[in-house]
C-alpha cells in the first residue's frame, strides 16, 4: 500500500505557518472566552468567596443546604424531572421504533409531526396547554358540560400540569436519541428471531429492548437535564405554588437581586447535571455488561 | 395475537401524535375565537384579534426579536464557519480538544449561562451592555456551537480531491474557499444558521436575564402577559410568530437548500 506508483500532488491544504491555521479560530475563541468561559469562571469563583474578605468559604453553599424552602424546590425539581424523563421515554419509544423500521409513505409525515412543534417555541406550546388544562379550559369545561364532574379538576398550577407541558416540549429530543439507537440495531436480528418462531412480543422483549438500552438511557438523561433547567414551562404551568430550581434562580436575580445566591443555585443545578451525566454513563455500561453476559 | 399487537401499536402512535399536535391546534383555534374567555371549541370564527398585532406593544418586541434572530444567525454563521475551517478542515494541532472547548457551552443549561453572564456584566460594570448588545452576545454563545458542529460535519464529509483538483488547476487559497469549499458546505451552514435563527427568535431562559424593562423580546412579552390572562390576542401573537418562523425557514431553504444537508447526512 505504501508504494503507489503514480505520484500524488502535494497536499494543497498544508500551510507552512500554523499561524494561518489558527487565525480563523481567533474570533470565535475570543467570543466564547469573553462571554462564556470568563462568566462561568467568575460565577464559580464568586460562589466560593466570602463577600467581604474575599477568602475561600463554603458559607453560601451552607446557606443553600440549610434553607428548607430552597431544599423543597430542589426536591420538586428532581421529582418533576424524573417523571418527565420517564414519560418522555415511554411516549418517544413507539414513535422512534416506528420511524426506525417503517418504510411506509407516512413515515415522513410522522417524522415532521414529531419534530415540527420545535419551531413553535415553548411559549406557544405552554399557552396551548394552559388553554387545555386550566380550570375553565378545554378539558374541564368539556367534562363539566357532559356532567362527568361538577368541580374542575386541578390540572394546572401543579406538578401534573408541569409534567404534561414539559413532556410535550422535550418529547422530540427523546425521539431523536432513541431513533439513533434503534437505527443502529440490525433489523435482520429481529427477522431471524421471528423465523425461529419468536412472537412479536418476544422479539421486542428479548432483542429490541435490550439492544436499545443505550438509547433509553440517553433519552432519560437528556429529558432529565432539560426538564431540570427548563424555565418558562414550570413558571407558567406550575404557577406561584410550584417553584423549581430554575424559577427560584430567576427570582433571586430579578426580585431579590441577590446575584451571589443565584450563582450558588446555578452551580448546584450545574453540579446536578454533571452528576446525572456521570450516573447515566455508569448505568449504561453496567446494563450493557449485564446484557452481554 | 400479532394482529391485536399491530392495532394496539397503531393506536398508541395515533394517541402520541395527537398529544403532540393538540396544543398547537388549540392555539390556532383560540386565535380565531370570538370570546375573550378561551373555553370550549368556539362556535364562530373571527379575525378580530389579529389587527392588535400592529400595536406597538406587540410590534416593538417582534421587531427586536426579529432583529436579534437575523443578527445572531448571520454572526454565528460567520463565526461557526471560521471555527469549523480551522478545526475540521485544516485539522489544526489539538483540533479535538479545541472542538470540545468550542462545543462546551452546549453542556451548560441556559439558565446557568444566563446567571453567569449577568453576574459578569454587573461585576465588570458593563450594565450598558444589557439590552440588545448583551442579548446578541449571549445568543451567539448559545447558537455558535450548533452552527459550528453542523459546518464541521459538512467539512469532515467534504471531498478533498475537489480541492486538490482546484489547486492543480491553479486556484489560489481564497479562490478555493470561495468557489469550492463554501458552495459544497452551503447546505450544512444554512441548516446551522436556520437553527440559530429559531433558537434566538424563541429564546426565553437566557434572554430573560438580559432584556431591559420596556424593551423586551417577543416571547418574554408574551409570557409576562400570560401570567395574568389567557387573552386570545396572545394566541394571535403566537400564531403570527409561528408563521414568521415558518416563512423564514422557507426563505433560508430557498437560498441555502439546507434540506439537502439532512438527506445527505442521514445516509
Interface residues (C-beta under 8 A of the other chain):
Chain A: X9 X11 X12 X13 X15 X18 X21 X22 X23 X24 X25 X27 X28 X29 X31 X32 X34 X35 X36 X38 X39 X40 X42 X43 X46 X91 X94 X95 X98 X110 X113 X114 X117 X118 X119 X120 X121 X122 X123 X124 X125 X126 X127 X128 X129 X130 X131 X132 X134 X136 X137 X138 X141 X142 X145 X168 X171 X199 X200 X201 X225 X228 X229 X230 X231 X232 X235 X236 X246 X249 X250 X253 X254 X259 X262 X263 X265 X266 X267 X269 X270 X273
Chain B: X1 X2 X5 X9 X12 X13 X16 X17 X19 X20 X21 X22 X23 X24 X25 X26 X27 X30 X37 X38 X39 X40 X79 X80 X82 X83 X85 X86 X87 X89 X90 X92 X93 X98 X101 X102 X104 X105 X107 X108 X109 X110 X111 X112 X113 X115 X116 X117 X118 X119 X120 X122 X123 X137 X138 X140 X141 X144 X148 X160 X163 X164 X166 X167 X168 X176 X198 X201 X202 X204 X205 X208 X209 X219 X222 X223 X226 X227 X230 X234 X235 X238 X239 X241 X242 X245 X246 X249
